[in-house]
Amino acid sequence: MAFREKYMRHEAAFDEIFDLTDEWNFSDDMRTLREFLGLTEEEEDVWISESDEALEALLEKERDTQAGR
């Protein structure tokens, strides 16, 4: 299960993304980092063009929307 799915289910803290990024960096995985983490193109763009905090806020907003909050 990819990071994004685990995060949306409250099964992973946001900081896990950094360990997974390191894991991907030292692996032979042929997927892009976005694919490896399960992020959408929009999420990847926010992460790259803005910040870690902006990505976390975007994911939290979506997670809250899915939860009906």
N, C-alpha and C positions, 0 to 999 in steps of 0.2 A: 504494500500500500504506500502510495507516494505521500510526501510531506503534506501537501495541500489537503488531501482527503483526511489525513489524521488530524490536522489542525482544525478543520471544519467540524470534526466530531469531538473536539476537545480532548483528543488523545495525545496531543503533542503541544509543547510550548513553542512560541515563536522562535526562541533562541536555538532550537534544534536545527533550524535552517542553516546555521553557520557550520555545525558539525557535518551536516549532509553535503554542504558545498565543498568542504575539505575532503570528504570521502570521494565525491565525484572528481575533484581535481586530481586525486592520486589513483584513479581507477582507469580501466580501459573501456569504460562504458561509452558506447557510440552515440547515445542520445545526447541532445543538448541539455544544458543545465535546467532549462525551463521544463523540458520533458521529464527529466529525472525527478524534479521536485513536484511535477504535476501542476505547475502554474499555467495560467492563461496568458495569452499574448499581452493583454492589458496589464496584468499583474507584473509581468516581466518588464514591460515598459516603465511602469511606475517605479519599480525597484532600481532600474538602471538610471532613469532620468531624474529621479527625485532622491529617495533614500530608503534605508531599511525601515525606518519609522513610518514612512508613507506607505510602504507595502504592508506593514503590520496593520496600520489603520484601515486600509482598503480591505484586507482579509477579515478583520474584526467586523467591519460594517456589513460585509456579505454574510458572515456567520450569524450576526444578529438578525439580519433580514430573513435568513433561512429558518431561524428559530422563532420567527414571528414577533420579534420585539419591535 
